[in-house]
Amino acid sequence: MIFGAYPYFPEDSINSILNEIKLVLKGGRLTEGPYVQEFEQKFAEYNDVKYALAVNSGTASLDCTLRHYRLNGREVIVPTNTFISTPNAVLLAGGKPVFADMNEETLGIDVEDAKRKITSKTAGIIVVHIAGLVCPQIHELRQFCDEKGLFLIEDAAHAHGAMMNNQKAGTFGHAGCFSFYPTKVMTSCEGGMIITNDQQLADEARCLRTCGQNSERQAVMLGHNWRLSEMAAVVGRHQLEKLEEFIAKRNQVAVWYGQALADVKGVSPLHVPEGFRCSYYKYPIKLAEGIDRVKVGSILKEKYGVEPGHVYYPPCHLMPFYKNTFGTKEGDLPTAERVLKQVLCLPMHYAITQENVLYVRDALVSALTELKTA
Ligand SMILES: Cc1ncc(COP(=O)(O)O)c(C=O)c1O
């Protein structure tokens, strides 16, 4: 089986991680200790921001950041093409998610639709850099948000180290939120990080993540336990050290796929424009209309042992919970609904070889041929 995603730990990393975990166990400080601090400091340095706050999931990073903005029922515009955590975090933080459509080229938010959805009740916008491609209109969106007094949060769960014109994902908005879930470009097993240059947001997030307690252990607000453990921080910091290597390899795999798929009819890979460094969390391809994505995916998996992925299906507004709670329905966001039916992800992770890529290409070509002749 060629896995769709796979966390990668080089041998030297495994040894260093084990040694440091031994130190954690012997030292007795299992949370809120020096390894979390070091991970935060290195992550802030890597992204060239003032503050990085570690939490125990990407979902927590969004929820915690959103709470700073005191949503109280106000609306937050979110792309419908995202993992369900993005709108969920808005609800959990007391707001109402309002879905915006998708840009067909980037699979990210349709910026014009997001602007159209602004009302007097809007508190801010969340952008998701799908597959690790920074939203190309992110500067324009930041300016728009600043003019309107809205916040702009980047859900950078796919985009560790992704860049537009040498600026890192997560640093364009008021805050960037990352996930270290095992399928991500880097992992801490479970975990997340908030990055920001806003001191008030950072101070509050520090308090919120530890049950609303300040540094004197006084409960000054209602918070959660969103703390990251020391062991997870050890894993995360070692993965961060390899992040550039991971991204370079993912880009190499993308080049291999690009070459292998160049003459395959009915298959279009995600286009990464000049000046962008995609982190390639996923390798999405768009199948021509009329090709059944689900059938292609199951042939790949069942017959050829190639695990396909998706970003995302169905779009969030068609998830049963959102349909039942907010009455969202088919036809609300036509581009996402149409295009995502045709999007499939090919295996993408550090351990993929050029041989694997050629095998996946052949399997895909066979699956397409089988469907055509069926
Ligand atoms: C776009 C996006 N947002 C948020 C999350 C939530 O992260 P986590 O699973 O670490 O809570 C994920 C990943 O799972 C994601 O892909």
The ligand as an SDF file (V2000), in Angstrom:
LIG
                    3D

 16 16  0  0  0  0  0  0  0  0999 V2000
   -7.4280   23.1610    7.5930 C   0  0  0  0  0  0  0  0  0  0  0  0
   -7.4040   22.5250    8.9520 C   0  0  0  0  0  0  0  0  0  0  0  0
   -7.8170   23.2480    9.9990 N   0  0  0  0  0  0  0  0  0  0  0  0
   -7.7960   22.7430   11.2350 C   0  0  0  0  0  0  0  0  0  0  0  0
   -7.3540   21.4620   11.4830 C   0  0  0  0  0  0  0  0  0  0  0  0
   -7.4410   20.9270   12.8670 C   0  0  0  0  0  0  0  0  0  0  0  0
   -6.2380   20.4910   13.3800 O   0  0  0  0  0  0  0  0  0  0  0  0
   -6.1940   19.3380   14.4980 P   0  0  0  0  0  0  0  0  0  0  0  0
   -6.6070   18.0580   13.8550 O   0  0  0  0  0  0  0  0  0  0  0  0
   -4.7710   19.3410   14.9420 O   0  0  0  0  0  0  0  0  0  0  0  0
   -7.1320   19.7550   15.5890 O   0  0  0  0  0  0  0  0  0  0  0  0
   -6.8930   20.6770   10.4140 C   0  0  0  0  0  0  0  0  0  0  0  0
   -6.3410   19.3180   10.5610 C   0  0  0  0  0  0  0  0  0  0  0  0
   -6.7040   18.3650   11.0120 O   0  0  0  0  0  0  0  0  0  0  0  0
   -6.9380   21.2150    9.1180 C   0  0  0  0  0  0  0  0  0  0  0  0
   -6.5350   20.4950    8.0620 O   0  0  0  0  0  0  0  0  0  0  0  0
  1  2  1  0
  2  3  1  0
  2 15  2  0
  3  4  2  0
  4  5  1  0
  5  6  1  0
  5 12  2  0
  6  7  1  0
  7  8  1  0
  8  9  2  0
  8 10  1  0
  8 11  1  0
 12 13  1  0
 12 15  1  0
 13 14  2  0
 15 16  1  0
M  END
$$$$
